[in-house]
Amino acid sequence: MSFSAVALIYGLNTWLPEIMGRSGHGTEYAFAFLLALNGGAITGGRSLHAPPTGSARSG
């Protein structure tokens, strides 16, 4: 599972700006999209690994 996640991140970070540039988008737009994608991944990862807010024990 972790290998596939690393391969996906590597592929997106390496090839996404080039593919978007070839399809007619500007370089600035491609890098801004990549930045937003990585920002969303950071936010999602932090929200998944956040400590629980309530206590499971009673008393």
C-alpha positions in Angstrom: 0.0 0.0 0.0 2.7 2.5 0.9 4.7 1.7 -2.2 1.7 2.5 -4.4 1.1 5.8 -2.6 4.8 6.8 -3.0 4.6 5.9 -6.7 1.4 7.9 -7.2 2.9 11.0 -5.5 6.1 10.7 -7.5 4.2 10.4 -10.7 1.9 13.3 -10.0 4.8 15.6 -8.9 7.0 14.7 -11.8 4.6 14.3 -14.8 1.5 16.4 -14.0 3.1 19.8 -14.8 4.6 18.5 -18.0 1.4 16.9 -19.2 -0.6 20.0 -18.4 1.9 22.2 -20.2 1.7 20.0 -23.3 -2.1 20.2 -23.2 -2.0 23.9 -23.5 -2.1 25.2 -19.9 0.5 27.6 -18.8 3.4 26.6 -16.6 2.2 28.8 -13.8 -1.2 27.2 -13.9 0.3 23.7 -13.8 2.4 24.5 -10.8 -0.4 26.2 -9.0 -2.6 23.1 -9.6 0.2 20.9 -8.3 0.6 23.1 -5.2 -3.1 22.9 -4.5 -3.0 19.2 -5.0 -0.2 18.8 -2.5 -1.9 21.2 -0.1 -5.0 19.1 -0.1 -2.9 16.0 0.5 -1.3 17.6 3.5 -4.6 18.7 4.9 -6.2 15.4 4.3 -3.3 13.5 5.9 -3.3 15.8 8.9 -7.1 15.3 9.4 -6.8 11.5 9.2 -4.1 11.4 11.8 -5.5 13.9 14.2 -5.8 12.7 17.8 -9.3 11.9 19.0 -11.2 14.8 20.6 -13.0 12.8 23.3 -11.9 10.2 25.7 -12.9 6.6 25.2 -12.8 5.9 28.9 -15.7 6.8 31.2 -14.8 7.6 34.7 
